[in-house]
Amino acid sequence: MTADDVLRAARTRAKILDGLARAERALFTRPAPKSARAQMKFLRTREKGSTKRTAERLGVSLKTVQRYLSGASTKPNKRLKEALVQETESEWQPQVRAQARQRAASSGGLVISCRAYFGLGPEGTSDAGRVRDITVAVSPSHAAAITAAQEEGATESDLQEAVAEAIADAYFRQGGGGRAGLEVKFADVEWLNITF
């Protein structure tokens, strides 16, 4: 793989993970804490009361965490604000997320919408590679593979392959109808949305 391929794969993985995170946020039954102080308190609770582990998790000093917990500081810089939101939402309502993943893997599947390059066949044919907008419902087995890859921290290529295979089966192969062996190239993802 060239350096460009590695960078492209990393961007695709980030878009897939972001799509899954947005899908999970849409399921929250209560809003996640919004203020920096409330987010710090929540994260400290998740770290079993350890201010030190909270600071390490956010990549800040112990004094910074203490200032936000006491209310002395209220406006975090951009990097800290993003870290607080990301870490809070990653821990918020884990049972709701687990139930959604279980439902997707057992009966509901996922709906994936994206704009990306899909290559199917040689140039000059209707199957030639091009950028396509696709919205497709993927099967529970593919949903299970995608969420398992997310939970296990899969590499860029593994996660991209799981999503590509799900889209290929549902959209291009349509359950195997005469095109079961069709190879589909999935790359250059412009945007990607996932719903449970």
C-alpha positions in Angstrom: 0.0 0.0 0.0 1.2 3.5 -0.8 1.1 6.3 1.7 -2.0 7.7 -0.2 -3.7 4.4 0.2 -3.0 4.3 3.9 -4.3 7.8 4.3 -7.4 7.0 2.3 -8.1 3.9 4.3 -7.7 5.8 7.6 -10.2 8.5 6.4 -12.7 5.8 5.4 -12.4 4.1 8.8 -12.9 7.5 10.5 -16.1 8.1 8.4 -17.4 4.6 9.2 -16.7 5.0 13.0 -18.3 8.5 12.9 -21.4 7.1 11.1 -21.7 4.4 13.8 -21.3 7.0 16.6 -23.9 9.3 15.1 -26.3 6.3 14.8 -25.8 5.4 18.4 -26.3 9.1 19.6 -29.6 9.1 17.8 -30.8 6.3 20.1 -30.1 8.1 23.4 -33.2 8.3 25.5 -31.7 11.2 27.6 -29.3 13.9 26.4 -25.6 13.5 27.4 -24.2 16.1 29.8 -23.4 19.3 27.9 -21.4 21.5 30.3 -17.7 20.9 30.8 -18.2 20.5 34.6 -21.0 17.9 34.1 -18.9 16.0 31.5 -15.9 15.9 33.9 -18.1 14.7 36.8 -19.6 12.0 34.5 -16.2 10.8 33.3 -14.7 10.8 36.8 -17.6 8.6 37.8 -16.9 6.2 34.9 -13.3 6.1 36.1 -14.5 5.0 39.5 -13.8 8.4 41.1 -10.2 8.7 39.9 -9.3 12.3 39.0 -5.9 11.0 37.8 -7.3 8.5 35.4 -9.8 11.1 34.1 -6.9 13.5 33.4 -5.0 10.7 31.6 -8.0 9.8 29.5 -8.5 13.4 28.4 -4.8 14.1 28.0 -4.8 17.0 30.4 -3.2 17.8 33.8 -4.7 16.8 37.1 -5.1 20.5 38.0 -7.1 21.1 34.8 -9.6 18.4 35.8 -9.8 19.7 39.3 -10.5 23.3 38.0 -13.4 22.1 35.9 -14.8 19.9 38.7 -14.7 22.8 41.2 -16.3 25.2 38.6 -13.2 27.5 38.6 -12.9 26.8 34.8 -15.9 26.6 32.5 -14.8 27.2 29.0 -12.5 24.4 27.6 -10.2 25.0 24.6 -11.3 23.4 21.4 -9.2 20.2 21.8 -10.4 19.6 25.4 -14.0 20.4 24.4 -13.9 17.8 21.6 -12.3 15.2 23.9 -15.0 15.8 26.6 -17.8 15.4 24.1 -16.3 12.3 22.4 -15.4 10.6 25.7 -18.7 11.4 27.3 -20.8 10.2 24.4 -18.7 7.0 24.1 -19.7 6.1 27.6 -23.2 7.5 27.7 -26.1 5.0 28.0 -24.1 1.8 27.2 -27.1 -0.4 27.7 -29.1 1.5 25.0 -26.2 1.0 22.6 -25.8 -2.6 23.4 -29.5 -3.3 22.9 -29.4 -1.5 19.5 -26.4 -3.5 18.4 -28.0 -6.8 19.6 -31.2 -5.9 17.7 -29.3 -5.0 14.5 -27.3 -8.3 14.7 -30.2 -10.5 15.4 -33.2 -9.1 13.4 -33.0 -5.5 12.4 -29.8 -5.0 10.4 -28.6 -1.6 9.5 -29.3 1.0 6.9 -26.2 2.4 5.3 -26.3 5.5 3.1 -23.1 6.7 1.4 -21.5 8.5 -1.5 -18.4 6.6 -2.5 -16.5 5.1 -5.5 -17.8 1.6 -6.4 -15.9 -0.3 -9.0 -17.5 -3.5 -10.4 -16.3 -4.2 -13.9 -14.1 -3.1 -16.8 -14.2 0.5 -18.2 -16.7 1.1 -21.0 -19.4 -1.1 -19.4 -22.4 -0.2 -17.2 -20.5 -1.8 -14.3 -17.5 0.5 -14.7 -16.3 2.1 -11.5 -17.8 5.5 -10.6 -19.0 7.5 -7.6 -22.4 6.5 -6.6 -25.0 7.5 -4.0 -26.3 4.4 -2.3 -28.8 3.7 0.4 -29.2 0.1 1.4 -30.5 -2.1 4.2 -27.9 -4.6 5.2 -28.7 -8.0 6.8 -28.3 -8.7 10.5 -25.3 -11.0 9.8 -23.5 -8.1 8.1 -24.6 -5.7 10.9 -23.1 -8.1 13.4 -19.8 -8.2 11.5 -19.7 -4.4 11.3 -20.5 -3.8 15.0 -18.1 -6.5 16.1 -15.3 -5.0 14.0 -16.1 -1.6 15.7 -16.1 -3.1 19.2 -12.8 -5.0 18.6 -11.0 -1.9 17.2 -10.6 -3.4 13.8 -7.9 -2.1 11.4 -8.8 0.3 8.6 -8.9 -2.5 6.0 -11.0 -4.9 8.2 -13.7 -2.3 8.9 -13.8 -1.1 5.4 -14.1 -4.7 4.1 -16.9 -5.4 6.4 -18.9 -2.4 5.2 -18.0 -3.0 1.6 -19.1 -6.6 1.8 -22.4 -5.6 3.4 -23.1 -3.0 0.7 -22.0 -5.4 -2.1 -24.3 -8.2 -0.9 -27.3 -6.0 -0.4 -27.0 -3.7 -3.4 -24.9 -5.2 -6.1 -25.2 -9.0 -5.6 -28.8 -8.7 -4.3 -28.7 -11.9 -2.3 -26.6 -13.7 -4.9 -29.0 -13.5 -7.8 -26.7 -14.5 -10.6 -23.9 -12.2 -9.5 -22.7 -14.1 -6.4 -19.0 -13.9 -7.2 -19.0 -10.2 -8.1 -16.0 -8.3 -6.6 -16.8 -4.8 -5.6 -14.2 -2.1 -5.0 -15.3 0.4 -2.3 -13.1 3.5 -1.9 -13.0 7.3 -1.6 -15.9 7.7 0.7 -17.2 11.3 0.6 -19.9 10.7 3.3 -21.5 7.8 5.2 -24.5 7.6 7.4 -25.7 4.6 9.4 -29.0 4.0 11.2 -30.0 1.2 13.4 
